[in-house]
Amino acid sequence: MSEEIKDVPIVKKNWIKKPTWRNIGLIIIVFLLYYYARPTKLSFIVGGFMVVLGELIRLWAAGYLMKNKKLVVVGPYAYIRDPLYLGSLLILSGLSVTARNWYILALVLIAFFGFYLPRKIKIETARLENIFGDEYREYRENVRSIIPRLTPFRDTGEKWEFKQIFHNSEHATGLVVLLAWLAFYYFLKR
């Protein structure tokens, strides 16, 4: 691992980002989920499994990710190119299942597959090809976006590191997911 990564502070300065359309859209979806929620114990358990699985995938991926410094092809990246997006999809879908709101689940799926994922793939592919060139093109040809391979792409020996979770701001995402989950739990207890 490079010295630059080892010296990253656990909490970066200005880690709270300015609002983006993605964040605003997420806030609207979460508000709609709570407003129209009709959770049951079963929907809480099934949706909860999806949420926990999604966050675990995100934590696994964030522990390897070295944005713009190194092309990461180990851990979850050995099976899918976009594990953070898969985790997000599972979290949002899980919250929709927990709320038992199939209209919002449909909205989440349409927005994710119709707009968000294609746009992010287009932007990230161009950026990563620009930074990593042929190495990324070979990776992209062999590893799909969110449909996993059955065997890992290759092992470069990189190890998962806890502090990368903080470097990649996944602790903030985890906190928001936990708060959302506790709110549903409170809602169910009423």
DRENPAVO-194079 format. One line per 10 residues: for each residue x, y, z of N, C-alpha, C. Coordinates in nm, 4 decimals. Example, Ala and Ser with C-alpha at 12.3 -4.5 7.8 and 13.67 -1.06 7.14 Angstrom:
<recs>
1.3190:-0.5690:0.7800:1.2300:-0.4500:0.7800:1.3200:-0.3300:0.7800  1.2850:-0.2250:0.7080:1.3670:-0.1060:0.7140:1.2900:0.0030:0.7870
</recs>
This chain:
<recs>
0.0845:-0.1177:0.0000:0.0000:0.0000:0.0000:0.0888:0.1237:0.0000  0.0454:0.2263:-0.0710:0.1283:0.3463:-0.0836:0.1304:0.4260:0.0462  0.2343:0.5046:0.0624:0.2473:0.5888:0.1817:0.1338:0.6910:0.1886  0.0870:0.7378:0.0709:-0.0213:0.8373:0.0695:-0.1458:0.7825:0.1383  -0.1770:0.6563:0.1126:-0.2958:0.5957:0.1720:-0.2752:0.5730:0.3213  -0.1575:0.5301:0.3628:-0.1314:0.5034:0.5038:-0.1445:0.6288:0.5889  -0.1185:0.7443:0.5319:-0.1190:0.8678:0.6089:-0.2534:0.9401:0.6080  -0.3557:0.8767:0.5548:-0.4870:0.9400:0.5483:-0.5462:0.9461:0.6883  -0.5911:1.0650:0.7316:-0.6540:1.0722:0.8644:-0.7859:0.9955:0.8639  -0.8247:0.9480:0.9811:-0.9479:0.8690:0.9918:-1.0687:0.9525:0.9499
-1.0797:1.0762:0.9945:-1.1907:1.1629:0.9551:-1.1325:1.2807:0.8782  -1.1746:1.2918:0.7517:-1.1230:1.3982:0.6678:-1.1871:1.5320:0.7048  -1.1143:1.6405:0.6781:-1.1734:1.7727:0.6950:-1.2852:1.7876:0.5925  -1.3865:1.8623:0.6291:-1.4992:1.8901:0.5393:-1.5630:1.7609:0.4862  -1.5830:1.6607:0.5726:-1.6380:1.5340:0.5267:-1.7874:1.5423:0.4991  -1.8523:1.6486:0.5435:-1.9928:1.6696:0.5093:-1.9963:1.7431:0.3758  -2.0580:1.6793:0.2786:-2.0567:1.7331:0.1426:-2.1767:1.8237:0.1196  -2.1616:1.9118:0.0207:-2.2748:1.9968:-0.0150:-2.3829:1.9107:-0.0795  -2.5078:1.9533:-0.0696:-2.6171:1.8733:-0.1262:-2.6009:1.8560:-0.2772  -2.6325:1.7363:-0.3246:-2.6328:1.7075:-0.4678:-2.7716:1.6576:-0.5039
-2.8007:1.6501:-0.6330:-2.9304:1.5987:-0.6768:-2.9505:1.4565:-0.6275  -2.8411:1.3779:-0.6238:-2.8504:1.2411:-0.5743:-2.8934:1.2415:-0.4279  -2.8309:1.3263:-0.3457:-2.8657:1.3327:-0.2038:-3.0078:1.3839:-0.1834  -3.0454:1.4839:-0.2599:-3.1807:1.5383:-0.2489:-3.2831:1.4320:-0.2885  -3.2561:1.3590:-0.3975:-3.3453:1.2511:-0.4399:-3.3565:1.1424:-0.3346  -3.2452:1.1096:-0.2716:-3.2446:1.0088:-0.1666:-3.3278:1.0535:-0.0470  -3.3145:1.1793:-0.0084:-3.3924:1.2331:0.1028:-3.5420:1.2272:0.0704  -3.5788:1.2606:-0.0520:-3.7194:1.2550:-0.0924:-3.7715:1.1116:-0.0862  -3.6924:1.0152:-0.1374:-3.7349:0.8751:-0.1353:-3.7512:0.8261:0.0087  -3.6560:0.8584:0.0949:-3.6657:0.8159:0.2351:-3.7874:0.8798:0.3019
-3.8120:1.0082:0.2765:-3.9304:1.0739:0.3326:-4.0575:1.0032:0.2863  -4.0668:0.9742:0.1549:-4.1843:0.9046:0.1023:-4.1998:0.7660:0.1642  -4.0865:0.6973:0.1827:-4.0918:0.5650:0.2452:-4.1531:0.5727:0.3841  -4.1084:0.6673:0.4636:-4.1614:0.6782:0.5999:-4.3061:0.7264:0.6012  -4.3378:0.8180:0.5148:-4.4724:0.8737:0.5119:-4.5750:0.7665:0.4730  -4.5370:0.6826:0.3760:-4.6309:0.5813:0.3265:-4.6000:0.4404:0.3790  -4.5201:0.4292:0.4815:-4.4788:0.2985:0.5331:-4.5934:0.2255:0.6011  -4.5960:0.0934:0.5799:-4.6885:0.0032:0.6477:-4.6105:-0.1221:0.6885  -4.5044:-0.1055:0.7674:-4.4190:-0.2219:0.7974:-4.4884:-0.3256:0.8835  -4.4492:-0.4485:0.8618:-4.4902:-0.5599:0.9462:-4.3619:-0.6243:0.9986
-4.3763:-0.7180:1.0896:-4.2572:-0.7875:1.1387:-4.1871:-0.8616:1.0251  -4.2647:-0.9241:0.9363:-4.2053:-0.9975:0.8245:-4.1339:-0.9031:0.7279  -4.1979:-0.7911:0.6938:-4.1316:-0.6969:0.6015:-4.0075:-0.6368:0.6663  -4.0127:-0.6182:0.7981:-3.8968:-0.5661:0.8709:-3.7805:-0.6653:0.8645  -3.8090:-0.7942:0.8787:-3.7041:-0.8972:0.8757:-3.6483:-0.9142:0.7342  -3.7358:-0.9276:0.6351:-3.6898:-0.9482:0.4971:-3.6159:-0.8237:0.4471  -3.6760:-0.7072:0.4655:-3.6104:-0.5835:0.4244:-3.4817:-0.5601:0.5011  -3.4830:-0.5953:0.6294:-3.3641:-0.5797:0.7124:-3.2485:-0.6643:0.6628  -3.2780:-0.7861:0.6216:-3.1739:-0.8719:0.5649:-3.1115:-0.8047:0.4425  -3.1953:-0.7477:0.3559:-3.1448:-0.6806:0.2351:-3.0593:-0.5591:0.2720
-3.1047:-0.4816:0.3701:-3.0315:-0.3616:0.4125:-2.8960:-0.4000:0.4712  -2.8956:-0.4991:0.5596:-2.7699:-0.5414:0.6217:-2.6748:-0.5973:0.5162  -2.7255:-0.6803:0.4258:-2.6417:-0.7342:0.3189:-2.5839:-0.6212:0.2337  -2.6675:-0.5230:0.1990:-2.6208:-0.4091:0.1201:-2.5117:-0.3305:0.1901  -2.5282:-0.3055:0.3198:-2.4268:-0.2290:0.3928:-2.2999:-0.3112:0.4107  -2.3112:-0.4408:0.4323:-2.1919:-0.5253:0.4428:-2.1125:-0.5263:0.3117  -2.1831:-0.5310:0.1994:-2.1155:-0.5243:0.0691:-2.0441:-0.3903:0.0544  -2.1106:-0.2823:0.0947:-2.0479:-0.1496:0.0856:-1.9246:-0.1405:0.1755  -1.9334:-0.1931:0.2975:-1.8178:-0.1910:0.3882:-1.7027:-0.2749:0.3327  -1.7349:-0.3909:0.2787:-1.6338:-0.4777:0.2186:-1.5630:-0.4045:0.1046
-1.6409:-0.3398:0.0194:-1.5834:-0.2678:-0.0945:-1.5015:-0.1464:-0.0503  -1.5550:-0.0700:0.0444:-1.4865:0.0524:0.0886:-1.3531:0.0218:0.1551  -1.3404:-0.0951:0.2152:-1.2152:-0.1336:0.2793:-1.1022:-0.1620:0.1820  -1.1351:-0.1788:0.0553:-1.0346:-0.2009:-0.0492:-1.0117:-0.0776:-0.1363  -1.1135:0.0053:-0.1511:-1.1124:0.1124:-0.2506:-1.0044:0.2170:-0.2253  -0.9277:0.2474:-0.3295:-0.8263:0.3538:-0.3277:-0.8533:0.4448:-0.4464  -0.9529:0.5282:-0.4325:-1.0027:0.6114:-0.5418:-0.8914:0.6838:-0.6162  -0.8908:0.6641:-0.7471:-0.8015:0.7336:-0.8405:-0.6533:0.7079:-0.8157  -0.6185:0.6196:-0.7229:-0.4777:0.5917:-0.6932:-0.4350:0.4562:-0.7481  -0.5254:0.3599:-0.7388:-0.4943:0.2248:-0.7824:-0.6220:0.1577:-0.8290
-0.6130:0.0841:-0.9391:-0.7282:0.0077:-0.9858:-0.7425:-0.1139:-0.8960  -0.8496:-0.1196:-0.8211:-0.8721:-0.2282:-0.7252:-0.9490:-0.3392:-0.7955  -0.8908:-0.4600:-0.7939:-0.9540:-0.5750:-0.8595:-0.9618:-0.6946:-0.7646  -0.9540:-0.6698:-0.6336:-0.9624:-0.7765:-0.5340:-1.0848:-0.7547:-0.4459  -1.1076:-0.8475:-0.3543:-1.2257:-0.8367:-0.2686:-1.3501:-0.8443:-0.3546  -1.4492:-0.7622:-0.3274:-1.5715:-0.7672:-0.4081:-1.5472:-0.7230:-0.5526  -1.4439:-0.6402:-0.5730:-1.4113:-0.5916:-0.7079:-1.3596:-0.7033:-0.7975  -1.3217:-0.8166:-0.7408:-1.2802:-0.9318:-0.8204:-1.4013:-1.0009:-0.8830  -1.5211:-0.9730:-0.8304:-1.6431:-1.0371:-0.8784:-1.7360:-0.9417:-0.9527  -1.7427:-0.8157:-0.9069:-1.8249:-0.7141:-0.9742:-1.7504:-0.5812:-0.9737
-1.7717:-0.5017:-1.0792:-1.7024:-0.3724:-1.0889:-1.7586:-0.2681:-0.9935  -1.8855:-0.2780:-0.9633:-1.9524:-0.1715:-0.8883:-2.0205:-0.2234:-0.7614  -1.9435:-0.2778:-0.6663:-2.0072:-0.3310:-0.5455:-2.0734:-0.2243:-0.4591  -2.0223:-0.1014:-0.4633:-2.0864:0.0048:-0.3849:-2.2266:0.0334:-0.4382  -2.2438:0.0293:-0.5697:-2.3762:0.0518:-0.6277:-2.4699:-0.0644:-0.5967  -2.4177:-0.1872:-0.6025:-2.4999:-0.3029:-0.5673:-2.5448:-0.2919:-0.4213  -2.4536:-0.2524:-0.3327:-2.4901:-0.2335:-0.1924:-2.5979:-0.1283:-0.1758  -2.5838:-0.0167:-0.2461:-2.6847:0.0897:-0.2392:-2.8199:0.0418:-0.2891  -2.8191:-0.0337:-0.3983:-2.9445:-0.0883:-0.4516:-3.0116:-0.1790:-0.3491  -2.9338:-0.2643:-0.2848:-2.9905:-0.3534:-0.1831:-3.0439:-0.2746:-0.0632
-2.9734:-0.1703:-0.0224:-3.0194:-0.0886:0.0904:-3.1513:-0.0197:0.0577  -3.1581:0.0487:-0.0559:-3.2815:0.1194:-0.0927:-3.3973:0.0222:-0.1162  -3.3679:-0.0901:-0.1813:-3.4726:-0.1904:-0.2034:-3.5177:-0.2493:-0.0698  -3.4221:-0.2753:0.0188:-3.4552:-0.3290:0.1505:-3.5414:-0.2339:0.2325  -3.5094:-0.1049:0.2269:-3.5930:-0.0067:0.2975:-3.7332:-0.0032:0.2385  -3.7449:-0.0170:0.1062:-3.8764:-0.0191:0.0420:-3.9547:-0.1433:0.0818  -3.8869:-0.2580:0.0876:-3.9530:-0.3819:0.1311:-3.9960:-0.3689:0.2768  -3.9097:-0.3125:0.3617:-3.9436:-0.2920:0.5024:-4.0693:-0.2067:0.5151  -4.0771:-0.1018:0.4358:-4.1920:-0.0112:0.4401:-4.3171:-0.0741:0.3792  -4.2991:-0.1851:0.3079:-4.4076:-0.2492:0.2323:-4.4728:-0.1501:0.1376
-4.3879:-0.0751:0.0688:-4.4384:0.0207:-0.0285:-4.3842:-0.0182:-0.1653  -4.4670:-0.0883:-0.2419:-4.4230:-0.1445:-0.3695:-4.4111:-0.0357:-0.4755  -4.4844:0.0747:-0.4605:-4.4711:0.1855:-0.5567:-4.3335:0.2512:-0.5437  -4.2909:0.2696:-0.4207:-4.1581:0.3297:-0.3997:-4.0498:0.2318:-0.4428  -4.0704:0.1024:-0.4175:-3.9735:0.0033:-0.4648:-3.9621:0.0096:-0.6170  -4.0759:0.0188:-0.6847:-4.0732:0.0313:-0.8312:-4.0013:0.1601:-0.8730  -4.0280:0.2708:-0.8033:-3.9609:0.3978:-0.8319:-3.8104:0.3852:-0.8122  -3.7692:0.3202:-0.7035:-3.6258:0.2999:-0.6752:-3.5618:0.2199:-0.7886  -3.6258:0.1099:-0.8289:-3.5686:0.0242:-0.9329:-3.5618:0.0960:-1.0680  -3.6670:0.1681:-1.1026:-3.6680:0.2426:-1.2296:-3.5617:0.3514:-1.2281
-3.5546:0.4270:-1.1192:-3.4553:0.5347:-1.1097:-3.3131:0.4777:-1.1111  -3.2912:0.3669:-1.0404:-3.1575:0.3091:-1.0316:-3.1120:0.2550:-1.1667  -3.1944:0.1694:-1.2286:-3.1533:0.1054:-1.3537:-3.1755:0.1932:-1.4767  -3.2718:0.2844:-1.4676:-3.3015:0.3689:-1.5835:-3.2175:0.4945:-1.5934  -3.1758:0.5474:-1.4781:-3.1042:0.6750:-1.4792:-2.9701:0.6687:-1.4061  -2.9739:0.6334:-1.2786:-2.8551:0.6442:-1.1943:-2.7400:0.5553:-1.2419  -2.7625:0.4251:-1.2518:-2.6551:0.3329:-1.2872:-2.5984:0.3606:-1.4270  -2.6813:0.3778:-1.5300:-2.6224:0.4058:-1.6621:-2.5390:0.5342:-1.6633  -2.5854:0.6376:-1.5949:-2.5118:0.7644:-1.5912:-2.3786:0.7473:-1.5172  -2.3832:0.6807:-1.4002:-2.2610:0.6609:-1.3226:-2.1609:0.5738:-1.3976
-2.2087:0.4689:-1.4641:-2.1179:0.3816:-1.5397:-2.0511:0.4598:-1.6524  -2.1275:0.5409:-1.7208:-2.0712:0.6206:-1.8314:-1.9619:0.7148:-1.7798  -1.9907:0.7853:-1.6715:-1.8949:0.8815:-1.6153:-1.7725:0.8090:-1.5590  -1.7959:0.7043:-1.4815:-1.6837:0.6333:-1.4190:-1.5991:0.5583:-1.5207  -1.6613:0.5010:-1.6227:-1.5844:0.4305:-1.7249:-1.4882:0.5265:-1.7931  -1.5374:0.6435:-1.8321:-1.4500:0.7416:-1.8973:-1.3370:0.7851:-1.8032  -1.3691:0.8102:-1.6782:-1.2676:0.8545:-1.5817:-1.1633:0.7462:-1.5570  -1.2088:0.6234:-1.5342:-1.1159:0.5149:-1.5045:-1.0324:0.4751:-1.6262  -1.0913:0.4810:-1.7459:-1.0117:0.4558:-1.8668:-0.9049:0.5629:-1.8837  -0.9396:0.6862:-1.8515:-0.8434:0.7959:-1.8612:-0.7283:0.7772:-1.7617
-0.7592:0.7321:-1.6419:-0.6567:0.7160:-1.5383:-0.5760:0.5876:-1.5571  -0.6451:0.4746:-1.5830:-0.5783:0.3447:-1.5815:-0.5620:0.2795:-1.7183  -0.6221:0.3372:-1.8233:-0.6016:0.2910:-1.9601:-0.6371:0.1462:-1.9854  -0.5429:0.0731:-2.0492:-0.5679:-0.0659:-2.0888:-0.5947:-0.1582:-1.9711  -0.5341:-0.1296:-1.8585:-0.5558:-0.2120:-1.7390:-0.7047:-0.2105:-1.7023  -0.7677:-0.0921:-1.7077:-0.9104:-0.0841:-1.6765:-0.9947:-0.1469:-1.7867  -0.9563:-0.1255:-1.9132:-1.0331:-0.1841:-2.0233:-1.0360:-0.3372:-2.0125  -0.9233:-0.3998:-1.9767:-0.9198:-0.5450:-1.9586:-1.0125:-0.5857:-1.8429  -1.0063:-0.5118:-1.7354:-1.0919:-0.5389:-1.6196:-1.2388:-0.5262:-1.6581  -1.2740:-0.4182:-1.7279:-1.4132:-0.3947:-1.7686:-1.4634:-0.5055:-1.8612
-1.3781:-0.5563:-1.9475:-1.4178:-0.6641:-2.0397:-1.4422:-0.7967:-1.9667  -1.3809:-0.8145:-1.8503:-1.3887:-0.9416:-1.7791:-1.4789:-0.9420:-1.6565  -1.5168:-0.8246:-1.6073:-1.5966:-0.8161:-1.4848:-1.7174:-0.7262:-1.5122  -1.8368:-0.7799:-1.4878:-1.9602:-0.7035:-1.5121:-1.9857:-0.6031:-1.4002  -2.0775:-0.5125:-1.4251:-2.1048:-0.4046:-1.3308:-2.1599:-0.4550:-1.1974  -2.2789:-0.5166:-1.1980:-2.3368:-0.5616:-1.0709:-2.3826:-0.7070:-1.0749  -2.3585:-0.7769:-1.1837:-2.3874:-0.9202:-1.1899:-2.2551:-0.9918:-1.1651  -2.2438:-1.0669:-1.0563:-2.1132:-1.1225:-1.0179:-2.0611:-1.2320:-1.1103  -1.9296:-1.2386:-1.1189:-1.8594:-1.3511:-1.1800:-1.8651:-1.4686:-1.0822  -1.8455:-1.5890:-1.1331:-1.8414:-1.7054:-1.0452:-1.7026:-1.7266:-0.9858
-1.6011:-1.6784:-1.0557:-1.4628:-1.6908:-1.0073:-1.4014:-1.5513:-1.0006  -1.3074:-1.5301:-0.9094:-1.2464:-1.3966:-0.8991:-1.1634:-1.3624:-1.0231  -1.1589:-1.2335:-1.0553:-1.0850:-1.1851:-1.1718:-0.9363:-1.2124:-1.1575  -0.8749:-1.1615:-1.0535:-0.7337:-1.1884:-1.0238:-0.7057:-1.1419:-0.8824  -0.5985:-1.1905:-0.8266:-0.5594:-1.1514:-0.6917:-0.4280:-1.0753:-0.6985  -0.4330:-0.9491:-0.6583:-0.3121:-0.8665:-0.6599:-0.2485:-0.8584:-0.5220  -0.3065:-0.9278:-0.4262:-0.2487:-0.9309:-0.2927:-0.2876:-0.8145:-0.2031  -0.3669:-0.7212:-0.2518:-0.4108:-0.6097:-0.1676:-0.4980:-0.6632:-0.0552  -0.4898:-0.6016:0.0605:-0.5653:-0.6443:0.1772:-0.6715:-0.5405:0.2139  -0.7796:-0.5902:0.2724:-0.8860:-0.5041:0.3219:-0.8327:-0.4281:0.4433
-0.8631:-0.2977:0.4502:-0.8182:-0.2166:0.5634:-0.9336:-0.1372:0.6216  -0.9489:-0.1480:0.7529:-1.0576:-0.0802:0.8239:-1.0552:0.0708:0.8003  -0.9379:0.1329:0.8031:-0.9341:0.2782:0.7910:-0.9773:0.3275:0.6526  -0.9748:0.2394:0.5521:-1.0233:0.2801:0.4199:-1.1732:0.3101:0.4242  -1.2444:0.2464:0.5171:-1.3874:0.2748:0.5323:-1.4065:0.4232:0.5630  -1.3236:0.4764:0.6512:-1.3322:0.6184:0.6868:-1.2803:0.7064:0.5744  -1.1715:0.6645:0.5130:-1.1156:0.7417:0.4020:-1.2181:0.7568:0.2895  -1.2981:0.6530:0.2675:-1.3985:0.6548:0.1608:-1.5356:0.7001:0.2095  -1.5416:0.7549:0.3310:-1.6638:0.8112:0.3902:-1.7769:0.7105:0.4055  -1.7453:0.5835:0.4116:-1.8503:0.4835:0.4275:-1.9073:0.4846:0.5686
-1.8324:0.5364:0.6653:-1.8853:0.5457:0.8019:-2.0089:0.6353:0.8051  -2.0106:0.7401:0.7235:-2.1265:0.8296:0.7187:-2.2464:0.7573:0.6580  -2.2234:0.6808:0.5520:-2.3318:0.6043:0.4906:-2.3866:0.5024:0.5897  -2.2967:0.4341:0.6588:-2.3392:0.3356:0.7583:-2.4221:0.3976:0.8687  -2.3842:0.5168:0.9113:-2.4594:0.5870:1.0153:-2.5995:0.6225:0.9664  -2.6115:0.6723:0.8446:-2.7427:0.7069:0.7883:-2.8294:0.5817:0.7767  -2.7704:0.4709:0.7310:-2.8457:0.3460:0.7193:-2.8941:0.3005:0.8571  -2.8070:0.3078:0.9558:-2.8452:0.2692:1.0923:-2.9589:0.3569:1.1446  -2.9503:0.4876:1.1241:-3.0558:0.5788:1.1694:-3.1878:0.5500:1.0983  -3.1808:0.5236:0.9683:-3.3022:0.4903:0.8929:-3.3645:0.3622:0.9481
-3.2796:0.2672:0.9772:-3.3270:0.1399:1.0291:-3.3905:0.1556:1.1666  -3.3282:0.2341:1.2541:-3.3845:0.2578:1.3869:-3.5191:0.3305:1.3772  -3.5316:0.4209:1.2803:-3.6591:0.4904:1.2613:-3.7690:0.3913:1.2219  -3.7365:0.2962:1.1335:-3.8352:0.1943:1.0980:-3.8696:0.1075:1.2192  -3.7704:0.0739:1.2989:-3.7948:-0.0061:1.4185:-3.8898:0.0685:1.5132  -3.8658:0.1987:1.5317:-3.9523:0.2814:1.6153:-4.0928:0.2827:1.5576  -4.1045:0.2992:1.4251:-4.2325:0.3032:1.3574:-4.3071:0.1713:1.3812  -4.2360:0.0607:1.3733:-4.2984:-0.0707:1.3918:-4.3479:-0.0897:1.5343  -4.2773:-0.0311:1.6313:-4.3135:-0.0453:1.7726:-4.4346:0.0391:1.8110  -4.4725:0.1377:1.7315:-4.5849:0.2243:1.7668:-4.7151:0.1499:1.7696
</recs>
